[in-house]
Amino acid sequence: MSNKVALISGITGQDGSFLAEFLLQKGYEVHGILRRSSSFNTGRIEHLYFDEWVRDMKQQRTINLHYGDLTDSSSLIRIIQEVQPDEIYNLAAQSHVKVSFDVPEYTADADAIGTLRMLEAVRILHLEKKTKIYQASTSELFGLVQEVPQKETTPFYPRSPYGVAKQYGFWITKNYRESYGMFAVNGILFNHESERRGETFVTRKISLAVARIKQGVQDKLYMGNLDARRDWGYAKDYVQCMWMILQHETPEDFVIATGEMHTVREFCTLAFAEVGIKIRWEGSGIDEKGIDEETGRILVEVDPKYFRPAEVEQLLGDPTKAKTLLGWNPVQTPFPELVKIMVKHDMEKVARMIKNRH
């Protein structure tokens, strides 16, 4: 078992919570950075510091949380100084593409300069030879795609303040690697979803809506661009690859993707099918509707308010490098299985919610 120390920023997020579990199982001492907030935002990791999980997993220790913020250098320096991590996973970000158009300056501060603050903290503390850094990069860098599929050498063309901020994060990480010989790497992750995905992200919005519609607490699902095509993987599989990138003998950047593309419409169709509802699509553009074949009820409609100022039409990653060099398997969880996991989880969640109401 390992006695390595890992520090995860964004530990309360989808990826952070899966990664923390994964590293605990590998015997790491796991530390996380928690943003100060008046309300608890630790729902996804509560089981990691409540005794049951730890006892069931035969874990010696739980996670250690530290208050800090990517927009505050002094907190990062203090935490890294105290923890002396072997590995840092910088997963914290304002990571919602649509929201980044509303808060572009904050998105840049957290996602671009935040990455710089993390790298610089390691350098100031003279840990550049000890501490390896994983930077959570994104397929949104490819935006208006210059080639299909996208690989490590594909030119970037970001289409949102989020993508632009993440591009700075990508290059500053590479720059610190080349300038200071740091083991600092980018994992360019394509869309990865799970039952822990935030409820405003399209896949989780669909799985929750399907569960609510099936159980009679919601009438309709309103969607944006049904034609948007994405390369969707399972977040639980993707965090394993983050770890593998840091174990590779040389610091290199990797695309992490499944190499398969599906439309938002397909995701909807599969999710409804999971609960026994067959959807028939009629019309096109903003007039397109998803109709329950059995009852004739309209269950899905398009609402232009969900369109983005600049749309990314298709993202398809080429995971050849990660498969070849790291031996990672991107399709441990096939697409239909991912949809099934999410819908099953949300069916149970909605059922509990209804029960608690009565």
PEFEN-V564238 format. One record per residue. N is the residue number from 1. RES is the residue in one letter. NEAR is the number of other C-alpha atoms within 8 Angstrom. Layout:
BEGIN
[[N | RES | NEAR] [N | RES | NEAR]]
END
This chain:
BEGIN
[[1 | M | 4] [2 | S | 6] [3 | N | 7] [4 | K | 10] [5 | V | 13] [6 | A | 14] [7 | L | 13] [8 | I | 15] [9 | S | 13] [10 | G | 14] [11 | I | 16] [12 | T | 12] [13 | G | 9] [14 | Q | 13] [15 | D | 12] [16 | G | 13] [17 | S | 12] [18 | F | 11] [19 | L | 11] [20 | A | 12] [21 | E | 9] [22 | F | 10] [23 | L | 12] [24 | L | 12] [25 | Q | 9] [26 | K | 8] [27 | G | 10] [28 | Y | 12] [29 | E | 13] [30 | V | 14] [31 | H | 13] [32 | G | 13] [33 | I | 14] [34 | L | 13] [35 | R | 7] [36 | R | 7] [37 | S | 6] [38 | S | 4] [39 | S | 4] [40 | F | 6] [41 | N | 6] [42 | T | 7] [43 | G | 7] [44 | R | 10] [45 | I | 10] [46 | E | 8] [47 | H | 10] [48 | L | 11] [49 | Y | 10] [50 | F | 8] [51 | D | 8] [52 | E | 7] [53 | W | 10] [54 | V | 15] [55 | R | 8] [56 | D | 7] [57 | M | 7] [58 | K | 6] [59 | Q | 10] [60 | Q | 5] [61 | R | 6] [62 | T | 11] [63 | I | 11] [64 | N | 7] [65 | L | 8] [66 | H | 9] [67 | Y | 9] [68 | G | 12] [69 | D | 12] [70 | L | 12] [71 | T | 9] [72 | D | 9] [73 | S | 11] [74 | S | 6] [75 | S | 10] [76 | L | 14] [77 | I | 11] [78 | R | 8] [79 | I | 10] [80 | I | 11] [81 | Q | 8] [82 | E | 6] [83 | V | 9] [84 | Q | 8] [85 | P | 11] [86 | D | 10] [87 | E | 13] [88 | I | 13] [89 | Y | 12] [90 | N | 13] [91 | L | 12] [92 | A | 11] [93 | A | 8] [94 | Q | 10] [95 | S | 6] [96 | H | 8] [97 | V | 10] [98 | K | 8] [99 | V | 7] [100 | S | 14] [101 | F | 10] [102 | D | 6] [103 | V | 8] [104 | P | 10] [105 | E | 6] [106 | Y | 8] [107 | T | 15] [108 | A | 12] [109 | D | 10] [110 | A | 14] [111 | D | 15] [112 | A | 14] [113 | I | 12] [114 | G | 11] [115 | T | 15] [116 | L | 11] [117 | R | 13] [118 | M | 12] [119 | L | 11] [120 | E | 8] [121 | A | 12] [122 | V | 13] [123 | R | 9] [124 | I | 7] [125 | L | 8] [126 | H | 7] [127 | L | 9] [128 | E | 12] [129 | K | 9] [130 | K | 6] [131 | T | 13] [132 | K | 13] [133 | I | 13] [134 | Y | 15] [135 | Q | 15] [136 | A | 11] [137 | S | 12] [138 | T | 11] [139 | S | 12] [140 | E | 12] [141 | L | 13] [142 | F | 14] [143 | G | 13] [144 | L | 9] [145 | V | 11] [146 | Q | 10] [147 | E | 6] [148 | V | 8] [149 | P | 9] [150 | Q | 14] [151 | K | 9] [152 | E | 7] [153 | T | 5] [154 | T | 9] [155 | P | 6] [156 | F | 10] [157 | Y | 10] [158 | P | 12] [159 | R | 13] [160 | S | 12] [161 | P | 12] [162 | Y | 17] [163 | G | 14] [164 | V | 11] [165 | A | 12] [166 | K | 13] [167 | Q | 13] [168 | Y | 10] [169 | G | 15] [170 | F | 11] [171 | W | 8] [172 | I | 10] [173 | T | 15] [174 | K | 11] [175 | N | 8] [176 | Y | 12] [177 | R | 13] [178 | E | 8] [179 | S | 7] [180 | Y | 7] [181 | G | 9] [182 | M | 11] [183 | F | 12] [184 | A | 13] [185 | V | 15] [186 | N | 14] [187 | G | 15] [188 | I | 12] [189 | L | 13] [190 | F | 16] [191 | N | 10] [192 | H | 10] [193 | E | 13] [194 | S | 13] [195 | E | 9] [196 | R | 7] [197 | R | 9] [198 | G | 7] [199 | E | 8] [200 | T | 6] [201 | F | 9] [202 | V | 7] [203 | T | 8] [204 | R | 15] [205 | K | 10] [206 | I | 12] [207 | S | 13] [208 | L | 13] [209 | A | 11] [210 | V | 13] [211 | A | 13] [212 | R | 12] [213 | I | 11] [214 | K | 8] [215 | Q | 9] [216 | G | 7] [217 | V | 7] [218 | Q | 8] [219 | D | 7] [220 | K | 10] [221 | L | 10] [222 | Y | 8] [223 | M | 10] [224 | G | 10] [225 | N | 9] [226 | L | 9] [227 | D | 8] [228 | A | 10] [229 | R | 11] [230 | R | 12] [231 | D | 15] [232 | W | 14] [233 | G | 18] [234 | Y | 11] [235 | A | 12] [236 | K | 10] [237 | D | 11] [238 | Y | 13] [239 | V | 12] [240 | Q | 10] [241 | C | 10] [242 | M | 10] [243 | W | 8] [244 | M | 10] [245 | I | 15] [246 | L | 12] [247 | Q | 6] [248 | H | 8] [249 | E | 4] [250 | T | 5] [251 | P | 11] [252 | E | 7] [253 | D | 10] [254 | F | 12] [255 | V | 15] [256 | I | 15] [257 | A | 15] [258 | T | 12] [259 | G | 10] [260 | E | 8] [261 | M | 10] [262 | H | 10] [263 | T | 11] [264 | V | 12] [265 | R | 8] [266 | E | 8] [267 | F | 12] [268 | C | 9] [269 | T | 10] [270 | L | 10] [271 | A | 14] [272 | F | 12] [273 | A | 10] [274 | E | 9] [275 | V | 9] [276 | G | 6] [277 | I | 10] [278 | K | 10] [279 | I | 11] [280 | R | 8] [281 | W | 8] [282 | E | 8] [283 | G | 7] [284 | S | 7] [285 | G | 6] [286 | I | 8] [287 | D | 8] [288 | E | 11] [289 | K | 13] [290 | G | 12] [291 | I | 13] [292 | D | 13] [293 | E | 10] [294 | E | 6] [295 | T | 5] [296 | G | 7] [297 | R | 7] [298 | I | 10] [299 | L | 11] [300 | V | 11] [301 | E | 14] [302 | V | 14] [303 | D | 10] [304 | P | 7] [305 | K | 5] [306 | Y | 8] [307 | F | 9] [308 | R | 6] [309 | P | 4] [310 | A | 6] [311 | E | 7] [312 | V | 10] [313 | E | 8] [314 | Q | 8] [315 | L | 17] [316 | L | 14] [317 | G | 17] [318 | D | 13] [319 | P | 14] [320 | T | 6] [321 | K | 10] [322 | A | 12] [323 | K | 11] [324 | T | 8] [325 | L | 6] [326 | L | 10] [327 | G | 7] [328 | W | 9] [329 | N | 6] [330 | P | 13] [331 | V | 7] [332 | Q | 6] [333 | T | 10] [334 | P | 8] [335 | F | 8] [336 | P | 7] [337 | E | 8] [338 | L | 13] [339 | V | 12] [340 | K | 10] [341 | I | 10] [342 | M | 12] [343 | V | 14] [344 | K | 8] [345 | H | 9] [346 | D | 12] [347 | M | 11] [348 | E | 8] [349 | K | 8] [350 | V | 12] [351 | A | 9] [352 | R | 8] [353 | M | 8] [354 | I | 8] [355 | K | 7] [356 | N | 6] [357 | R | 5] [358 | H | 4]]
END
